[in-house]
């Protein structure tokens, strides 16, 4: 193109735009139980502190849940938070670090109170994880911003293979908990 000149933008000195907000302390894991495949989750303590604190407390004891694949959000698996781990009031959590276009490996928190959706009056406490590019938090009623509280920083490739299998084979048992 005539007259076109590329613009040189400065390259950030960090390897990831959120690297300054991810700390190695208080990490979690997500594991596909039957396949014995595990990844490490680094929490966004600086940008989602209240959500991290709530989920850290809720996951004092690891949970197991049959993870399913999202219908509207693209490459996302979803799991609930069992009643025994519902140790905080989700209505008191503020929106933190929200987006509708997550990066691969990011984990979301979403609370659906009773009667939130016309077509689904049930309450749901959701932890979701996006395992590939192209994800979006879009549901039957449109765009839904969610809080992103961590990212899988180790083991994502193997975890993603298991996530893809859910689409073909159905639900798989996932465990999520604290790392020592």
Backbone torsions as a table, in degrees:
resi	resn	phi	psi	omega
1	UNK	NA	133.3	179.1
2	UNK	-66.4	134.4	176.5
3	UNK	79.1	3.4	-179.0
4	UNK	-83.6	129.7	174.6
5	UNK	-129.1	125.0	179.0
6	UNK	-64.7	147.1	177.7
7	UNK	-99.3	131.7	177.9
8	UNK	-95.6	113.7	177.7
9	UNK	-95.1	146.2	178.0
10	UNK	-64.2	141.7	178.8
11	UNK	-90.4	126.9	-179.8
12	UNK	-60.7	147.2	-179.5
13	UNK	-77.9	-14.9	177.9
14	UNK	-93.1	153.5	-177.9
15	UNK	-77.6	-17.4	-178.5
16	UNK	-145.8	138.1	-176.5
17	UNK	-57.9	-23.9	-179.7
18	UNK	-104.2	10.9	-174.3
19	UNK	-60.3	-31.5	178.7
20	UNK	-70.4	-21.4	-177.2
21	UNK	-97.7	-0.3	179.8
22	UNK	-106.4	124.6	179.2
23	UNK	-114.1	148.4	-178.4
24	UNK	-77.0	-13.0	-179.8
25	UNK	-74.8	150.0	176.5
26	UNK	52.7	61.1	176.5
27	UNK	-90.0	163.0	176.4
28	UNK	-123.6	175.7	176.1
29	UNK	-133.3	156.0	170.3
30	UNK	-128.7	129.5	-173.5
31	UNK	-133.0	133.7	168.2
32	UNK	-84.0	111.7	-168.7
33	UNK	-62.4	-54.3	-175.7
34	UNK	-65.5	-35.5	-179.3
35	UNK	-85.7	-11.6	-177.0
36	UNK	54.1	46.2	178.8
37	UNK	-113.9	128.3	-173.4
38	UNK	-132.4	145.4	174.1
39	UNK	-127.3	158.4	-179.3
40	UNK	-102.7	134.6	-179.9
41	UNK	-108.6	124.9	173.5
42	UNK	-100.2	125.0	-173.8
43	UNK	-83.1	149.5	177.8
44	UNK	-89.3	66.5	-176.2
45	UNK	-61.2	-32.6	-177.1
46	UNK	-78.4	-30.4	-174.8
47	UNK	-108.5	-13.2	176.8
48	UNK	-139.3	54.3	-171.5
49	UNK	-63.3	-40.3	-177.1
50	UNK	-72.1	-37.2	177.1
51	UNK	-67.8	-43.1	177.5
52	UNK	-60.0	-44.1	179.9
53	UNK	-62.1	-44.9	-179.2
54	UNK	-63.1	-46.6	-178.1
55	UNK	-72.6	-33.4	175.7
56	UNK	-60.3	-44.3	177.9
57	UNK	-66.2	-41.8	-178.8
58	UNK	-65.6	-29.8	-176.0
59	UNK	-101.8	29.5	175.5
60	UNK	-57.4	-39.6	172.4
61	UNK	-107.4	128.9	-179.6
62	UNK	-56.2	148.7	176.8
63	UNK	-111.4	153.0	171.2
64	UNK	-122.8	137.6	-176.4
65	UNK	-151.4	145.1	174.6
66	UNK	-77.9	107.4	-179.4
67	UNK	-78.7	139.7	176.4
68	UNK	-119.0	168.9	179.7
69	UNK	-94.4	141.0	179.0
70	UNK	-66.4	150.5	178.3
71	UNK	-92.3	-39.8	-172.1
72	UNK	-105.8	-21.6	-168.3
73	UNK	-90.4	-2.3	-178.5
74	UNK	85.7	-137.5	-173.0
75	UNK	-77.4	72.6	-178.5
76	UNK	-134.6	137.2	167.2
77	UNK	-104.8	150.6	-176.9
78	UNK	-129.7	143.1	174.3
79	UNK	-143.2	152.8	178.5
80	UNK	-90.2	173.6	173.5
81	UNK	-108.8	114.1	-176.1
82	UNK	-60.1	158.0	-175.6
83	UNK	-55.9	-39.9	-178.9
84	UNK	-65.1	-20.3	179.2
85	UNK	-97.7	0.5	179.6
86	UNK	-83.5	74.0	-171.1
87	UNK	-99.2	9.4	-178.8
88	UNK	-139.9	165.1	178.1
89	UNK	-91.3	106.8	-175.0
90	UNK	-65.4	-22.3	179.7
91	UNK	-72.5	-15.9	179.7
92	UNK	-92.2	-6.6	177.3
93	UNK	-77.3	128.6	178.1
94	UNK	-79.4	161.1	171.2
95	UNK	-64.0	130.2	179.4
96	UNK	-137.9	139.7	171.5
97	UNK	47.0	47.4	-173.7
98	UNK	-87.6	148.4	173.0
99	UNK	-158.3	169.2	172.4
100	UNK	-114.8	-0.4	-179.8
101	UNK	-130.6	81.1	-177.1
102	UNK	-73.7	160.9	174.3
103	UNK	-88.3	157.4	175.4
104	UNK	-56.5	135.8	179.0
105	UNK	93.2	-10.4	-177.7
106	UNK	-78.7	145.5	179.1
107	UNK	-109.7	138.8	-179.2
108	UNK	-115.2	158.9	170.9
109	UNK	-120.8	132.0	176.7
110	UNK	-143.9	131.6	176.5
111	UNK	-114.1	127.5	177.4
112	UNK	-112.2	103.0	177.9
113	UNK	-69.6	165.8	177.4
114	UNK	-56.6	138.8	177.9
115	UNK	64.6	20.9	177.7
116	UNK	-66.7	-44.6	177.6
117	UNK	-106.6	138.4	178.0
118	UNK	-58.2	-41.5	-175.0
119	UNK	-88.6	-0.8	178.5
120	UNK	-148.2	92.8	-175.8
121	UNK	-78.3	-0.6	-175.1
122	UNK	-79.0	157.7	174.4
123	UNK	-84.9	142.7	179.0
124	UNK	-147.4	130.1	175.9
125	UNK	-104.8	111.4	-171.6
126	UNK	-115.9	134.2	164.6
127	UNK	-113.6	126.4	178.9
128	UNK	-124.0	155.8	175.5
129	UNK	-137.3	129.4	176.6
130	UNK	-91.9	126.2	-173.3
131	UNK	-107.3	-2.5	-179.3
132	UNK	-153.0	172.5	178.7
133	UNK	-72.5	158.4	176.0
134	UNK	93.2	6.9	178.8
135	UNK	-75.5	155.1	177.0
136	UNK	-156.2	147.7	177.9
137	UNK	-93.7	88.7	-177.1
138	UNK	-129.8	132.0	-178.3
139	UNK	-129.0	-166.7	-176.1
140	UNK	-64.1	-16.9	179.6
141	UNK	-108.3	3.0	179.4
142	UNK	118.7	-157.4	-177.3
143	UNK	-69.0	136.7	179.4
144	UNK	-132.7	102.3	175.7
145	UNK	-63.0	137.5	-179.9
146	UNK	-127.3	158.2	176.7
147	UNK	-83.2	129.9	176.8
148	UNK	-104.9	121.0	-169.4
149	UNK	-116.8	-2.0	178.9
150	UNK	-176.2	172.6	-180.0
151	UNK	-142.7	139.8	175.2
152	UNK	-73.7	113.2	-175.4
153	UNK	-104.8	-7.6	175.2
154	UNK	-142.8	135.3	173.3
155	UNK	86.2	10.5	-175.2
156	UNK	-63.0	-38.7	-177.7
157	UNK	-59.0	-45.6	-179.3
158	UNK	-72.0	-37.9	176.6
159	UNK	-62.8	-42.5	-179.1
160	UNK	-60.2	-36.7	177.4
161	UNK	-61.4	-41.1	179.2
162	UNK	-68.6	-38.9	178.1
163	UNK	-60.2	-42.8	179.6
164	UNK	-63.0	-32.9	179.5
165	UNK	-65.1	-29.0	179.1
166	UNK	-59.2	-36.3	-179.9
167	UNK	-61.6	-35.4	-177.5
168	UNK	-94.3	-34.7	-171.1
169	UNK	-105.7	-14.4	-177.5
170	UNK	98.6	-173.3	-173.0
171	UNK	-55.1	149.9	176.1
172	UNK	-134.5	143.5	-179.3
173	UNK	-75.6	127.0	179.9
174	UNK	-119.1	142.9	173.7
175	UNK	-115.9	138.9	176.6
176	UNK	-135.5	135.9	-177.9
177	UNK	-167.9	-174.7	-179.2
178	UNK	-81.5	146.8	168.8
179	UNK	-90.2	146.0	179.2
180	UNK	-67.1	NA	NA
